[in-house]
Structure formats: structure tokens, C-alpha cells
Amino acid sequence: MLGIGSDLRADDVSGMLACNYLKAKLSKRKRRVPVNIFFGETAPENLTGEIKRFKPTHLVIVDTIDAGKRSGSIYIFKPEDVGDGTSFSTHKMPAKILIDYLVNSCGCKATVIGIQPKTVEFGKSVSKSVRSSAEKVAGMLADAIPR
């Protein structure tokens, strides 16, 4: 899993929260399958080498995505559904470029999970709806990982 976001911009932290929640859920298991959680923060492109070395078969990317819907709404995208020129929330690199690079370099399957923010205003706190959705995403991912 690759979580993306900034804790300085309110709900932009959703991907990082999901990473923390998933890490906590998986740490409670006695038997572990090889899962790596990458904390991409605001520069996930800096982790491409580390992700390639891990050689994932599947990569789930979680980030804040503003689709103009209700705060906390969860969206699931295939890599081909992610636009060419759009960046997720506050990040500089277009998501499509990052995803295409990782899929082509690793030969993995990718899924993008987006969480609708209430606000990404600098210095604000994360909303309850986004915090709850990040925990829900982590729970669904934990349930999907074999024990």
C-alpha cells in the first residue's frame, strides 16, 4: 500500500491515516504475509525505488481526491481511469505518471482509492468523516489480506 498526503493540510492526510490504521491492524496478526506499507507523504515519487525493490504483485494507492461529493466518500479507480493531467489533492506529480511508472516497472496490478476531503486548507484539523473513511479503507484492506 502506498499512502499519499500531508498532515499540514487537513483532510489531505487521508492516505497517511489509512497507512497508519492498516499498519496497526496487521501488527496484531500472528502470521504475516509479505505486505509493505509505504508512507509517500507529499512526494510519493521518492519511494519508487523502494517499491520496485519490494516487487509487489499488487499496489493499492490511497490519497485524497476531490470529486465534489460528500466529505468522506470513498472512490475506487483502475489506473486507466485516472486522468493524465490531474494531480491528486496537493501533490505536484500527476498521479497518472506515477501509477503508470510503477505498474510498468513492477509488473504489478494497481488500484487507487480516493477519499473525498471536506477541506485541504493549510493548518486545519482532519475531519471526522475523513478519519472514519481512512479507518474503513484500512479495515477493508486488512480483511482482503490473507491471514
Secondary structure as GFF3:
##gff-version 3
##sequence-region A 1 147
A	DSSP	beta_strand	2	4	.	.	.	ID=ss1
A	DSSP	three_ten_helix	10	13	.	.	.	ID=ss2
A	DSSP	alpha_helix	14	27	.	.	.	ID=ss3
A	DSSP	beta_strand	38	41	.	.	.	ID=ss4
A	DSSP	three_ten_helix	44	47	.	.	.	ID=ss5
A	DSSP	alpha_helix	48	54	.	.	.	ID=ss6
A	DSSP	beta_strand	58	64	.	.	.	ID=ss7
A	DSSP	beta_strand	74	77	.	.	.	ID=ss8
A	DSSP	three_ten_helix	79	81	.	.	.	ID=ss9
A	DSSP	alpha_helix	95	106	.	.	.	ID=ss10
A	DSSP	beta_strand	109	115	.	.	.	ID=ss11
A	DSSP	alpha_helix	128	144	.	.	.	ID=ss12
###
